[in-house]
Every structure is written in structure tokens, then in C-alpha cells.
């Protein structure tokens, strides 16, 4: 075990459930932490993005964690593995992302006597959004685990939207003094160019849903809305971007997506690396999700000046707060309402331009990554001060 008193600079360990998450959502944070004088170590299960993290100059370590596992013995074994790993690394601060990593990191960090811990819950995930029996059984168990692990005095709980803050306070998981509201992981808005709207050209409306292929993203409702509008003969083209998320219990089978493509309901683009380029070709971003932390895809689309159509649920309504002003809000699990919203946009191209300009203005003002990174590093310094 390393001696913290003999080591400089201070070490921060970022722990996530996929290397993809670290690369796509937290690489800018890792760079900013390093530039602030910290040593940075990244930890996640194995995957294709790990080598890219190393190419960016970071030490990335592989964790033997299975995202989909619910086997109690395997999960306990992993917590003890993580405890040994933390004792060996001796970080000054552990920052865990997503519920599983936040809970396990808090437990192992306590056992390993890590001086400071930030538990970041980016949305409440499958257990809190699914109506499956398994999810409903796990819900009270997970709630108790969070109550036990998140109440340490040398820790902070980071949440991404006010609805989650109210929920955690309602269940008494932690007191308000230990909660920090930081809106998502931030977006480098400068990477996204303003869409130029030509209202004189009457081309088919291009609608995109970009997300991991999970049922709780509202993909079933998106497909149903597409079928409704296509049956009406509306001039709307539907696109789906994202890869199958095999590690998530709510994952959609690739065969199902292939069937939608075969029926001509939508075009599936798979995983897309160059999102700024794709967004320049679209008009609308639709995300009929059941619940989010703070959806980065919506913010990126807003930064590109696309019109945002999403559900009136936690996380999503932080990006679109005023229905008809900075986007359109529809009820969750309601394909008909989603179809109505998209139809209204196809029929009113001036509304498209108005909502697209408002979405870009809001993205720059509220969700630029420089704001989020500063708030995160301020949280680190606050824990150091304790």
C-alpha cells in the first residue's frame, strides 16, 4: 500500500461501468483534472475504448465487473476485489459514476479508507424505470444500499437533475448538505455547428433518435410513432443511431431492430463516432425516454440547433423546460402524442427554426462542459477542505 503522505500530486480515480462511458462522457473531465495538477487513474471493465484512453495519456485499469450480474456472491467478491485495488492504489479521491459504481465504490472506498469519495448517480437506471418484477424486487434493496453507503461524512452525492434530488431527499438516502447538483457531464458545444434552416425548401423532415438501444429510451414508442405517421403519408424520415447494449437488462435484441429496418420503418445507423457530422444532416432529435439523469445526446443536438422532442420526465425536462419555447414535451410511453408533436413540426417549418435556435442558445448557456468541469473540480476541493 502506498503512503499518501509521501506522494505528490494527489491521485484521483475515476470508476465507471464501461470504458465507453469514460471515453465519451468523462475524457474532458479527466484532462481537466490532470491539468489542475492531479494524477488521474481510470478504472472500468474491459472494452475497446480502453486503448483509446491510454492513447490519450491516461493509465486505464481493467475491473473484473459484470454490469448485468445480479449474483450476490459474484458481486460481493467484486467489492472485495475493488477494496484490495483501492488499498494498493491509495487514491486521495474516488469518483464513481452510475448507480452500481457509485454504491460499490462507496462501500469499497470505506473499507479501503479512501479519504474522499464522490458518488455520481447519472439517472436512476433500469431498477427504477423498469416495470419488470426483477426490477421492482431490487428497488428497495438498492435504496437501502444507497442509504448505507452514501452517508459518509467525507463524501458527496452528485445528481444531475432536481427531480432526482427531491427523490433522494424524500427517501432519506442522504441529507441535503451532502448533495451537489451538477447538470450532466457537459458538452463541448463549440464542436457543434449551427444548423442553417431554409424554410423555403420543402424536403422530408429528418428525425433522429440517438441512444443506446434500450427499451427504456422509448424506442418502442418511437417506432410506433413512425408507423402512425408513415401510414398517414407524412413526409418524415426516421433514423436510429446507437449500438445494442448487451450489458443492460433493458437491451433491445438486434434482430428486432433488423426487423424494423426490413419493414422500412427506420434507418439504423449503428454506432456513430462523428456525431457533429451526423447532426448536421438532421432536423429533429427525438428522445421519448422513461427517465434520464441528463441526456447528453439531447444537449448535443440542441448545440447543433436541432429541434428537441422529448418526454416530460426527470432529466429530459431539464433540457426542454418550456414546451413550445425551447423544444416540445410529450408524455412518456405515449406514441400517439409523440406522433402528434412530430406531425406539427413537419407542418410548420417556421416553428422548426424557432425551436432549433432556442435549443442551441440554451445548450451554450447551461450545459457547456466548462461549467460542469469547474463545478466538479470545485466539489473535489470542497472535500479536500474537509
C-alpha positions in Angstrom: 0.0 0.0 0.0 1.3 3.4 -0.9 1.9 6.2 1.6 -0.3 9.2 0.7 1.8 11.5 2.9 4.9 10.8 0.7 3.2 11.2 -2.7 2.5 14.2 -4.9 0.5 15.1 -6.8 -2.8 13.9 -5.3 -4.4 11.0 -7.1 -8.0 10.9 -8.4 -9.5 7.6 -9.5 -12.5 7.7 -11.9 -14.5 4.5 -11.9 -17.3 3.7 -14.4 -19.2 0.7 -15.6 -17.8 0.9 -19.2 -14.7 2.2 -20.9 -17.1 3.7 -23.5 -18.6 5.9 -20.8 -15.2 7.1 -19.6 -14.1 7.9 -23.2 -17.3 9.6 -24.4 -18.5 11.3 -21.3 -15.6 11.9 -18.9 -12.5 12.3 -21.0 -12.6 16.1 -21.0 -13.0 15.9 -17.2 -10.0 13.6 -16.9 -7.9 16.0 -18.9 -9.0 19.0 -16.9 -8.3 17.2 -13.6 -4.8 16.3 -14.9 -4.2 19.9 -16.0 -5.2 21.0 -12.5 -2.3 19.1 -11.1 -3.8 15.7 -10.1 -2.6 12.3 -11.1 -5.5 10.5 -12.8 -6.3 6.8 -12.9 -9.2 5.4 -14.9 -11.0 2.1 -14.0 -13.7 0.2 -15.8 -14.5 -3.3 -17.2 -12.5 -4.3 -20.3 -13.6 -2.9 -23.7 -12.5 -1.4 -27.0 -12.2 2.2 -25.7 -9.6 1.4 -23.0 -6.7 1.6 -25.5 -8.1 4.9 -26.7 -7.9 6.2 -23.1 -4.3 5.0 -22.9 -3.6 6.8 -26.2 -4.9 10.0 -24.6 -2.1 9.5 -22.0 -4.0 8.0 -19.1 -3.4 4.9 -17.0 -6.5 2.8 -17.5 -7.0 -0.3 -15.4 -9.5 -3.2 -16.0 -12.0 -4.1 -13.4 -13.5 -7.6 -13.3 -17.0 -6.3 -13.0 -20.1 -7.7 -14.9 -22.6 -4.9 -15.5 -25.5 -7.4 -15.9 -24.7 -9.6 -13.0 -27.1 -9.9 -10.1 -25.4 -12.9 -8.5 -24.8 -11.9 -4.8 -21.7 -13.9 -4.4 -20.1 -12.6 -7.5 -21.0 -9.0 -6.6 -19.6 -9.4 -3.0 -16.4 -10.9 -4.5 -16.1 -7.9 -6.8 -16.5 -5.4 -3.9 -13.6 -7.1 -2.1 -11.5 -7.1 -5.3 -12.2 -3.3 -5.5 -11.3 -2.8 -1.9 -7.9 -4.5 -2.4 -7.4 -2.5 -5.6 -8.1 0.8 -3.7 -5.7 -0.1 -0.9 -3.0 -0.8 -3.4 -3.6 2.4 -5.4 -4.3 4.6 -2.3 -6.2 7.4 -4.2 -6.9 10.6 -2.4 -10.3 10.8 -4.1 -12.5 8.2 -5.7 -15.2 9.3 -8.2 -17.7 6.6 -9.1 -20.2 7.0 -11.9 -23.6 5.3 -12.3 -25.5 3.6 -9.5 -23.6 0.4 -9.4 -20.2 2.0 -9.5 -21.2 4.7 -7.0 -22.6 2.1 -4.5 -19.7 -0.3 -4.9 -17.1 2.5 -4.9 -18.6 3.9 -1.7 -18.5 0.5 0.0 -15.0 -0.4 -1.1 -13.8 3.2 -0.5 -15.0 3.0 3.1 -13.3 -0.4 3.6 -10.1 0.9 2.0 -10.2 4.1 3.9 -10.1 6.4 0.8 -10.1 9.9 2.2 -12.7 11.4 -0.1 -15.4 9.9 -2.3 -17.8 11.4 -4.8 -20.7 9.2 -5.7 -22.2 10.3 -9.0 -25.6 8.9 -9.9 -26.3 9.7 -13.6 -30.0 8.8 -13.7 -31.7 6.0 -11.7 -31.4 3.4 -14.5 -33.1 0.0 -15.1 -34.0 -0.8 -11.4 -36.0 2.5 -11.0 -37.5 2.8 -14.5 -38.5 -0.8 -15.4 -41.8 -2.4 -14.6 -40.2 -5.8 -14.6 -40.7 -7.9 -11.5 -37.0 -8.3 -11.0 -36.5 -4.5 -11.0 -39.3 -4.0 -8.6 -37.8 -6.6 -6.2 -34.4 -4.9 -6.4 -35.6 -1.4 -5.9 -36.0 -1.4 -2.1 -32.7 -3.4 -1.8 -30.8 -0.8 -3.8 -32.5 2.0 -1.9 -31.2 0.5 1.4 -27.7 0.0 0.0 -27.6 3.7 -1.1 -28.7 4.8 2.4 -26.0 2.7 4.0 -23.1 3.7 1.6 -23.8 7.4 0.7 -23.9 8.8 4.2 -20.2 9.0 4.9 -19.0 12.4 6.1 -16.1 12.5 3.7 -18.3 12.0 0.6 -20.6 13.9 -1.7 -23.5 12.6 -3.8 -23.7 14.2 -7.2 -27.0 14.2 -9.0 -27.9 15.6 -12.4 -31.4 16.9 -12.1 -33.7 18.4 -9.4 -36.2 15.5 -9.6 -33.5 13.1 -8.5 -32.5 15.5 -5.7 -36.1 15.5 -4.4 -36.4 11.7 -4.7 -33.2 11.1 -2.7 -34.2 13.5 -0.1 -37.7 12.0 0.1 -36.3 8.6 0.8 -33.8 9.9 3.3 -30.8 8.5 1.5 -28.6 11.5 2.4 -29.2 14.9 3.8 -29.3 18.0 1.5 -25.9 19.2 2.8 -24.2 16.2 1.1 -25.9 16.6 -2.3 -24.5 18.6 -5.2 -26.5 19.2 -8.4 -24.2 19.2 -11.4 -26.0 19.1 -14.8 -24.6 16.1 -16.6 -21.1 15.5 -17.9 -21.2 18.6 -20.1 -20.9 19.1 -23.8 -18.1 20.8 -25.8 -20.7 23.0 -27.6 -18.0 24.5 -29.9 -17.8 21.2 -31.7 -21.3 21.5 -33.0 -22.2 24.0 -35.8 -25.5 25.9 -36.0 -27.9 24.3 -38.4 -28.9 26.6 -41.3 -32.7 26.5 -41.7 -34.1 27.1 -45.1 -37.8 27.3 -44.7 -38.4 27.7 -48.4 -37.2 24.2 -49.1 -39.9 21.6 -48.5 -37.8 18.4 -48.1 -38.8 15.4 -45.9 -38.3 16.1 -42.2 -35.4 14.0 -40.8 -35.9 12.7 -37.3 -33.1 11.0 -35.3 -33.2 9.0 -32.0 -29.6 8.6 -30.8 -29.2 6.5 -27.7 -28.1 3.1 -26.5 -30.6 0.5 -27.8 -32.6 0.0 -24.6 -36.4 -0.2 -24.3 -36.4 2.5 -21.5 -35.1 5.0 -24.1 -38.6 4.9 -25.5 -37.6 3.2 -28.7 -40.8 1.2 -28.9 -42.8 4.4 -28.8 -40.5 5.9 -31.4 -41.1 3.0 -33.8 -44.9 3.1 -33.2 -45.0 6.9 -33.9 -43.1 6.3 -37.1 -45.6 3.7 -38.2 -48.5 6.1 -37.4 -47.0 8.9 -39.4 -46.0 6.7 -42.3 -49.5 5.3 -42.5 -50.7 8.9 -42.9 -48.2 9.5 -45.7 -46.3 12.2 -43.8 -43.1 13.3 -45.3 -40.9 12.3 -42.4 -37.8 10.1 -42.4 -36.8 8.2 -39.2 -33.3 7.4 -38.2 -31.9 5.4 -35.2 -28.3 5.7 -34.1 -26.8 3.6 -31.4 -25.4 0.2 -30.6 -27.0 -2.8 -28.8 -26.2 -2.5 -25.1 -25.8 -6.2 -24.2 -24.8 -5.5 -20.7 -28.1 -3.8 -19.8 -31.2 -5.8 -18.7 -33.4 -3.5 -20.9 -31.3 -4.1 -24.0 -33.2 -4.5 -27.3 -32.3 -7.6 -29.4 -30.5 -6.7 -32.6 -33.0 -9.0 -34.5 -35.8 -6.7 -33.5 -34.0 -3.6 -34.9 -33.3 -5.5 -38.1 -37.0 -6.2 -38.5 -37.9 -2.6 -38.2 -35.3 -1.8 -40.9 -36.7 -4.6 -43.1 -40.2 -3.2 -42.7 -39.0 0.2 -43.8 -39.9 1.9 -40.5 -36.5 3.5 -40.0 -32.9 3.5 -41.0 -30.5 2.1 -38.4 -27.1 3.8 -38.4 -25.5 1.7 -35.7 -22.8 3.3 -33.5 -21.8 6.7 -34.8 -18.4 8.2 -33.8 -18.8 11.6 -35.6 -22.0 12.9 -34.0 -21.4 16.6 -35.1 -21.4 15.5 -38.7 -24.5 13.3 -38.3 -26.4 16.0 -36.5 -25.7 18.5 -39.3 -27.8 16.3 -41.6 -30.9 16.0 -39.3 -33.7 18.3 -38.4 -35.1 16.9 -35.1 -33.8 14.8 -32.2 -36.4 12.7 -30.5 -35.8 11.0 -27.2 -39.0 9.6 -25.7 -37.2 8.2 -22.7 -38.8 7.0 -19.5 -36.3 8.7 -17.2 -32.8 10.2 -17.5 -30.1 11.7 -15.5 -29.3 14.4 -18.0 -29.3 13.1 -21.7 -26.1 14.2 -23.4 -27.5 13.3 -26.8 -30.3 15.9 -26.5 -27.8 18.6 -25.4 -25.5 17.8 -28.4 -28.5 18.0 -30.7 -29.5 21.3 -29.1 -26.0 22.7 -29.6 -26.4 21.8 -33.3 -29.6 23.8 -33.5 -31.9 20.8 -33.9 -35.4 20.8 -32.6 -35.7 18.7 -29.4 -38.7 16.5 -28.8 -38.6 14.6 -25.6 -40.7 13.3 -22.7 -41.8 15.2 -19.7 -39.8 13.1 -17.2 -36.8 13.7 -14.9 -33.7 14.6 -16.8 -35.3 15.3 -20.1 -37.4 18.2 -18.8 -34.1 19.8 -17.7 -33.1 20.2 -21.3 -36.5 21.1 -22.6 -38.1 23.2 -19.8 -40.7 25.3 -21.7 -42.9 23.3 -24.0 -43.1 25.2 -27.3 -40.3 27.6 -26.4 -37.0 25.5 -26.3 -38.5 22.2 -27.6 -41.5 20.0 -27.4 -42.5 17.8 -24.4 -44.8 14.8 -24.7 -46.0 12.3 -22.0 -43.9 9.2 -21.6 -45.0 5.9 -23.1 -47.3 7.7 -25.5 -46.6 7.0 -29.1 -49.7 9.0 -30.3 -48.5 12.1 -28.5 -45.0 11.7 -30.0 -46.5 11.3 -33.5 -48.6 14.5 -32.9 -45.5 16.5 -32.0 -43.6 15.4 -35.0 -46.5 16.0 -37.3 -46.8 19.6 -36.0 -43.1 20.2 -36.9 -43.5 18.7 -40.4 -46.4 21.1 -41.0 -44.7 24.2 -39.5 -41.2 24.8 -40.7 -41.0 28.2 -39.1 -41.6 26.5 -35.7 -38.7 24.3 -36.6 -36.3 27.2 -37.0 -37.6 29.0 -33.8 -37.2 25.9 -31.6 -33.8 25.0 -33.1 -32.3 28.4 -32.4 -33.7 28.4 -28.8 -32.2 24.9 -28.2 -28.7 26.0 -29.3 -28.8 29.1 -27.2 -29.8 27.1 -24.1 -27.1 24.4 -24.7 -24.3 27.1 -24.7 -25.7 28.9 -21.7 -26.4 26.0 -19.3 -24.7 22.8 -20.4 -21.3 23.7 -21.8 -18.7 21.3 -20.4 -16.5 24.1 -19.0 -19.3 24.9 -16.5 -19.7 21.2 -15.5 -16.0 20.6 -15.1 -15.5 23.6 -12.9 -18.3 22.5 -10.6 -16.8 19.0 -10.4 -13.3 20.2 -9.5 -14.9 22.6 -7.0 -16.5 19.6 -5.4 -13.1 17.9 -5.2 -11.6 20.9 -3.5 -14.5 21.1 -1.1 -13.8 17.5 0.1 -10.1 18.3 0.4 -11.0 21.2 2.6 -12.9 18.9 4.9 
